[in-house]
């Protein structure tokens, strides 16, 4: 009986150690970064998106698959360049997780944008947009939804008439102003 108890205790301790040593999650990174003064964190509902008039039912259906946006942005300035590099490496390490599949990568004039998703080839439960610019900082956007379809999501982008939110205005303001 004592031997079984010891085996169970060893297995339990091993599981705790293994789970603590696992790679950091995107959700944990968001939570850990919210208290940092260099970050702006905003959660906004998908209802802030207004579509153009007379969109197809397919586009309306795609919009209904979106639930919310979690936005985390790091504003780089003259005093936090070293921290920017550390945080940028943390994000890149998290996004290397094979559970995130790459949709697209864009590099232009010092700006980098990476779109990744979690899910299978037909439906996505989360889309991650990582945008960085060495002199400005970076933004990490989690688009949370249910059974989002890649082709339909692209149709939403083409049919957006307005995105009006104080949160997005704050995010825009984060990357303007003094450096």
C-alpha positions in Angstrom: 0.0 0.0 0.0 2.8 2.4 0.8 4.5 1.5 -2.5 1.4 2.5 -4.4 1.1 5.7 -2.5 4.8 6.5 -3.3 4.2 5.7 -7.0 1.1 7.9 -7.2 3.0 10.7 -5.4 6.0 10.5 -7.9 3.6 10.5 -10.9 1.8 13.5 -9.5 5.0 15.4 -8.8 6.3 14.6 -12.3 3.0 15.8 -13.9 3.3 19.1 -12.0 6.9 19.6 -13.0 6.2 18.8 -16.7 3.2 21.1 -16.8 5.2 23.9 -15.3 8.0 23.4 -17.7 5.8 23.5 -20.8 6.1 26.4 -23.2 4.3 29.6 -22.3 0.9 30.2 -23.8 -0.4 33.2 -25.6 -3.1 33.7 -23.0 -0.6 33.7 -20.2 1.6 36.2 -22.1 -1.4 38.5 -22.4 -2.2 38.2 -18.7 1.4 38.7 -17.6 1.9 41.8 -19.8 -1.2 43.7 -18.8 0.4 45.2 -15.8 3.5 46.4 -17.7 3.5 50.1 -18.3 4.9 49.6 -21.9 1.8 47.6 -22.9 -1.7 48.6 -23.9 -4.2 45.9 -23.5 -7.7 46.1 -25.0 -10.5 43.6 -25.3 -13.3 44.6 -27.7 -16.3 42.7 -28.9 -16.7 41.8 -32.6 -19.9 43.8 -32.7 -17.8 46.9 -33.3 -17.4 45.9 -36.9 -20.0 47.4 -39.3 -20.5 45.8 -42.7 -21.3 47.6 -45.9 -24.9 47.6 -47.0 -26.3 44.6 -48.9 -23.6 42.0 -48.0 -24.2 38.4 -48.7 -25.6 36.1 -46.1 -22.2 34.2 -46.3 -20.4 37.4 -45.1 -23.0 38.0 -42.3 -22.6 34.4 -41.2 -18.8 34.8 -41.2 -19.1 37.9 -39.0 -21.3 36.0 -36.6 -18.5 33.5 -36.1 -16.3 36.3 -34.6 -16.6 36.8 -30.9 -14.0 39.3 -29.7 -10.6 40.8 -30.2 -7.8 40.8 -27.6 -5.3 43.4 -28.4 -1.9 43.8 -26.8 0.5 46.5 -28.0 4.0 47.4 -26.9 5.0 51.0 -27.5 8.7 51.3 -28.1 10.5 54.5 -27.1 14.0 55.7 -26.4 14.1 54.1 -22.9 12.7 50.6 -23.5 14.6 49.3 -26.5 16.1 46.4 -24.6 12.8 45.4 -23.1 11.2 45.6 -26.6 13.7 43.1 -27.9 13.1 40.7 -25.0 9.3 41.0 -25.4 9.5 40.5 -29.1 11.5 37.3 -28.7 9.0 36.0 -26.2 6.2 36.5 -28.7 8.1 35.0 -31.5 8.9 31.9 -29.3 5.2 31.5 -28.4 4.1 31.8 -32.1 6.6 29.1 -33.1 4.4 26.6 -31.3 3.2 24.1 -34.0 -0.4 24.5 -32.9 -0.3 27.9 -34.7 -0.4 27.4 -38.4 0.8 30.2 -40.6 -1.7 31.9 -43.0 0.4 34.8 -44.3 3.6 36.7 -43.7 4.2 40.3 -45.0 7.5 42.2 -44.8 7.5 45.8 -46.1 9.8 48.8 -45.2 10.8 47.5 -41.8 7.3 46.4 -40.9 6.5 42.7 -40.4 3.1 41.2 -40.2 2.4 37.5 -39.5 -1.1 35.9 -39.5 -1.4 32.6 -37.8 -4.4 30.5 -36.7 -5.3 27.7 -34.4 -7.7 25.1 -35.7 -7.8 22.9 -38.7 -7.7 23.7 -42.5 -11.5 24.2 -42.6 -12.3 26.1 -39.4 -10.3 28.3 -37.1 -11.1 29.0 -33.4 -8.5 31.7 -33.1 -6.6 34.0 -35.5 -3.4 35.7 -34.3 -2.1 38.8 -36.0 1.4 39.9 -35.0 2.6 43.2 -36.4 5.9 44.8 -35.6 7.9 47.8 -36.6 11.4 48.2 -35.0 11.0 52.0 -34.3 7.4 51.8 -33.1 6.8 48.6 -31.3 4.5 45.7 -31.9 0.9 44.7 -31.6 -0.5 41.3 -31.0 -4.2 40.7 -31.8 -6.1 37.6 -31.0 -9.3 37.2 -33.0 -11.5 34.8 -31.0 -14.4 33.0 -32.6 -16.1 29.7 -33.3 -15.6 27.8 -36.5 -14.3 30.7 -38.4 -13.6 29.8 -42.1 -10.5 31.4 -43.7 -12.2 32.2 -47.0 -15.2 33.8 -45.3 -13.0 35.8 -42.9 -11.3 37.3 -45.9 -14.7 38.3 -47.3 -15.4 40.2 -44.0 -12.2 42.2 -44.5 -13.4 43.2 -48.0 -16.9 44.2 -46.7 -16.1 46.3 -43.6 -17.5 49.7 -43.8 -16.6 51.0 -40.3 -14.7 50.0 -37.2 -15.6 52.5 -34.5 -14.3 51.9 -31.1 -12.5 53.9 -28.4 -10.2 50.9 -28.0 -9.0 51.0 -31.5 -8.6 54.8 -31.3 -6.4 54.2 -28.2 -4.4 51.6 -30.0 -3.9 54.0 -33.0 -2.8 56.7 -30.6 -0.3 54.4 -29.0 1.8 54.3 -32.2 1.5 58.0 -32.8 3.2 60.7 -30.9 6.6 61.0 -29.4 9.4 58.5 -29.7 
